[in-house]
Amino acid sequence: MNSKVVIRVVIADDHDLFRDGMRAVLTTGAGIEVVGEASDGAGALATTLAERPDVLMLDVEMPGVPVLSTITRVLAEAPDTRIVIVTMHRDRVLASHLLAAGASAFISKSATSSELIAAVRQTAPAVSARAETRRASSESVLSHREREVLKLIGDGLPNQAISQQLSISVGTVKRHNTHIFAKLGAASRTDAVRRARTLGEFADARP
């Protein structure tokens, strides 16, 4: 990359101290400028569309718009902006979903300063078109029925009550649970609901 090119970055994270720290780290890197910040999903989208940065550093868990929805909107409305997902979780399943949705990189909040700067520099060059398969980013990870089951799990219903609510057998509910856990890489019901919310699975109830 030409050393005279300035990489414009927007930071989106709901923790003020972390944003401050990330800004301080990134601005020590030659040729990097932080042009905007946001503390929730809606702000991340609005700031990105207003500033059209080269890179959006996007926290995976913020209030408001789910991260998957933010990725989809940025891809559609600011296609030259690359997205680096920043998270405290070392979660390969979540990472694979978000990278498949169109994020360009995934970095842990425990990364070193040099790793963070390198991630921005490696992601910024918009020299290749995004793969057409990323246009499927708005598609759900779960099937419509699996989302229905998981929503009822989130409401605190046991398998028997879910089977009655959806007019399916308890065995079928259990099979849906197995598929949901596998697709989301979840270890428990609570974990499955949390991961689904992060991915925006409950944002649209339509099949």
C-alpha positions, -999 to 999 in steps of 0.1 A, spaced: 0 0 0 12 35 -8 25 51 24 8 84 16 -26 67 16 -45 73 49 -68 45 61 -100 60 75 -115 40 104 -147 40 124 -147 24 158 -180 9 171 -180 -4 207 -203 2 236 -174 5 261 -160 41 262 -126 30 277 -121 3 250 -129 28 222 -105 53 238 -78 26 239 -84 14 204 -83 50 191 -50 55 209 -35 24 195 -47 29 159 -35 65 157 0 54 166 1 36 133 13 58 105 -14 64 79 -44 55 100 -70 81 110 -101 75 132 -129 95 116 -158 84 137 -170 64 167 -203 48 178 -216 30 210 -244 10 196 -256 -8 164 -277 21 151 -248 45 157 -223 22 140 -245 21 109 -252 58 108 -216 68 113 -204 44 87 -228 56 61 -220 92 69 -182 88 69 -177 60 44 -145 48 61 -121 22 47 -126 0 78 -153 -4 103 -141 -19 136 -173 -35 149 -179 -50 183 -199 -82 181 -222 -75 210 -237 -40 212 -271 -26 221 -296 -21 193 -291 -34 158 -278 -70 157 -243 -73 143 -254 -94 113 -279 -68 103 -252 -41 105 -229 -62 83 -257 -67 58 -266 -29 56 -229 -19 53 -223 -43 25 -254 -30 7 -250 7 13 -212 13 18 -197 -16 -2 -162 -1 -2 -160 -3 36 -144 -34 50 -156 -47 84 -133 -61 111 -152 -78 139 -138 -72 173 -148 -94 202 -137 -107 236 -150 -142 226 -127 -168 208 -156 -184 190 -149 -202 157 -186 -208 150 -196 -172 155 -165 -161 135 -174 -184 106 -210 -171 104 -199 -134 104 -171 -139 79 -195 -158 57 -219 -129 60 -194 -105 47 -170 -94 75 -134 -92 62 -116 -101 95 -122 -113 130 -99 -102 159 -99 -107 196 -100 -79 221 -70 -95 237 -49 -89 205 -17 -69 208 -14 -33 195 7 -45 166 -19 -72 157 -47 -46 157 -28 -22 135 -19 -51 112 -55 -62 109 -66 -27 98 -38 -24 72 -44 -59 58 -81 -54 56 -82 -18 42 -71 -23 5 -103 -26 -15 -86 -43 -44 -108 -73 -49 -146 -75 -53 -166 -93 -26 -176 -128 -35 -212 -131 -47 -218 -157 -21 -217 -130 5 -249 -116 -10 -265 -144 10 -256 -125 42 -292 -117 49 -301 -154 51 -308 -169 84 -284 -195 100 -314 -213 114 -346 -225 96 -379 -208 103 -390 -237 125 -357 -237 144 -361 -200 151 -397 -206 164 -384 -233 187 -355 -212 199 -377 -181 205 -399 -203 228 -368 -216 245 -359 -179 251 -393 -174 266 -385 -201 291 -407 -229 278 -397 -265 284 -397 -290 255 -432 -303 264 -447 -268 263 -429 -261 230 -443 -292 215 -479 -282 225 -474 -246 213 -461 -257 179 -483 -289 176 -452 -311 171 -439 -340 191 -415 -337 220 -390 -358 199 -392 -334 171 -385 -305 195 -355 -324 208 -342 -329 172 -346 -291 165 -327 -284 197 -298 -307 185 -297 -289 151 -299 -255 167 -270 -262 191 -249 -276 163 -255 -247 139 -248 -221 166 -220 -240 184 -240 -235 216 -233 -254 248 -267 -247 265 -301 -232 260 -290 -198 274 -259 -199 252 -280 -207 221 -304 -178 227 -275 -154 233 -258 -165 201 -290 -162 181 -296 -127 193 -261 -117 184 -266 -130 149 -300 -112 146 -319 -145 143 -349 -130 161 -350 -98 140 -374 -112 114 -400 -138 122 -408 -145 86 -398 -178 70 
